[in-house]
Amino acid sequence: MSKIVVAVGGNALGNNPEEQKIIVKNTAKHLVDFVAKNNEVIIVHGNGPQVGMISNGFDLAHKTDGKSPIVDFPEAGAMSQGYIGYHLQQAIINELNARKLNKSVASIVTQTVVDANDQAFQNPSKPIGLFMSEVEAKQMAKTNGWDVKEDAGRGWRRVIASPKPIDIVEKEIVKTLVEQKFITITAGGGGVPVIKKGNDYLGVAAVIDKDFAAAKIAEIIDADSLVILTAIDRVLINYKQPNEKGLAEMSISEAEKYIGENQFAPGSMLPKVQAAMAFVKSTNGKPAFIGSLDKVEDVLKGASGTKIIK
């Protein structure tokens, strides 16, 4: 039996609730495949499309009716955890019942601790929400304390920081659920970012990469492996070049060399590789895998995906 943390991208869950309910059935089949092989599974999901949809909905409502409140990003992130968790729980339970597997599923609204002095807060760069005119953007910045930037000639948008996770507030609950053999869904969207002031936790407008959050969860629960699922079969070097190559295995030193060569795109493959490296380093050599959602069984066997080793 192995404890496996599985990170599933938000884009693998659809762009709206109805689409998500359909797509998540397929996702649940692959996740339950892990369970059917007697593994303990902990799931971390992305929320990029979903939290954007929630944030945009509140922004539009406020523009239409000033009495409708602005809902800030920590709250929007918590909402996305709830509704994605609900869909995942339901789909996994239905799949478990179809296979007559006696397991329970729990979703945890998770707060992820970040460092208030993280350099990411000095240069917020992650665009979120609706496009605005320059006048609108600067007014929102003045009224709500937002950071705003012009976005590639398409208009102005709010930008927020993407700090690294340093701890999980609900980690003891997560560890207890895993020990009790629950399929546990946690740190959705990377978790709601919080900083600690004195004895209090305070939500901050930021977004945490879900792969780094998954690596932190895997470290905390002493997982045997971390599996990051994406849309490609293997990590590629020389992407879209005549000498493009898929990697079946990659050591930490090789990964560092490829990063130095700018082989992995920021915001895409780079954070996945860095999160996998962080897990391998923090666990003194336990493996991480990056591979396709549709080939999870082959990923663990080494027939697909990329295995990251010490």
Disulfide bonds with the S-S distance in Angstrom:
none
